[in-house]
Amino acid sequence: MRERVKEFLKKNKKASSLIAGFYTLLGNNRIRGRRGNKLMIENAYMKSCKISIHGKNNLIIIKDYGRLVHCSITIHGDNNRIILGEGVSAYLCEFYLEDKGNQIIVGKDTHINGKTHIACIEGCKIKIGERCLFSSEVVLRTGDSHSIINLDGTRINESRNIILGDHIWIGHRVTLTKGVVLGTNSIVATGAIVTKPFHKTNVILGGIPAKIIKKDINWDEQRI
């Protein structure tokens, strides 16, 4: 039945837009800071979400059939971008951007299934590919929030991008720190802390700090 409803809505975009708008209007959402910023969320379903923007020329796009429940979007700064692709769903997810020129991009049909914190600061980018699957209590942060300096007073902990390929499964209580890259069709095991780039595809990462624990794998959301 659910699949039939989805197919109907995809074939009838006008009806989908009206239904999404109706549910979003009555969904106990709070949106502050529209002035001087652009929000494009007309054909997405939102319930009990909070959007708070402090700045100008920021852009939030939630594409068709997006579903956000108990999520928050907080922006402090100018010229930031959040783009959630078609069919993206998120539950209890915090999107946080601070400073200017940051980007959070989530590819189509990616699902965030539990409390997750995605923070982008100092003009960095977090890019998550298509068809990814997040468990709960996941953390992605492009920076450390505070400065680490050497004895000469020079800062040594600059922020860096986080880039995830397509079809990646992130397990429970995983942390991805600044500069992380993950290859397509990979898995990050429960409790892992990933601190460096892994460009190789089709691998399982695990441990603290994470390392490759198995190669030549793939995964399927269904138990086949």
Long-range contacts (C-beta under 8 A, 24 or more apart in sequence): 6-65, 9-65, 10-65, 13-43, 13-64, 16-43, 16-64, 16-65, 17-42, 17-43, 20-44, 20-45, 23-47, 33-75, 37-75, 41-66, 44-68, 44-84, 46-71, 49-73, 55-79, 55-80, 55-100, 58-97, 59-83, 62-88, 63-87, 63-88, 63-108, 68-93, 71-95, 77-102, 80-120, 81-105, 85-109, 85-110, 85-130, 88-112, 90-116, 92-116, 92-136, 93-117, 93-118, 94-118, 94-119, 96-120, 97-121, 98-122, 99-123, 102-142, 103-127, 107-131, 107-132, 107-166, 110-134, 112-138, 114-138, 114-172, 116-140, 117-141, 119-143, 121-145, 121-159, 122-158, 122-159, 123-159, 124-159, 124-160, 124-161, 124-162, 124-178, 125-161, 125-162, 125-163, 126-161, 126-162, 126-163, 127-161, 127-162, 127-163, 127-164, 128-164, 128-168, 129-164, 129-165, 129-166, 129-167, 129-168, 129-184, 130-166, 130-167, 131-166, 131-167, 132-164, 132-166, 132-167, 132-168, 132-169, 132-170, 133-168, 133-169, 133-170, 133-221, 134-170, 135-170, 135-171, 135-172, 135-173, 135-174, 135-190, 136-172, 136-173, 137-172, 137-173, 138-170, 138-172, 138-173, 138-174, 138-175, 138-176, 139-174, 139-175, 139-176, 140-175, 140-176, 140-180, 141-175, 141-176, 141-177, 141-178, 142-178, 143-178, 144-178, 165-201, 167-219, 169-219, 185-217, 185-218, 185-219, 187-217, 187-219, 189-213
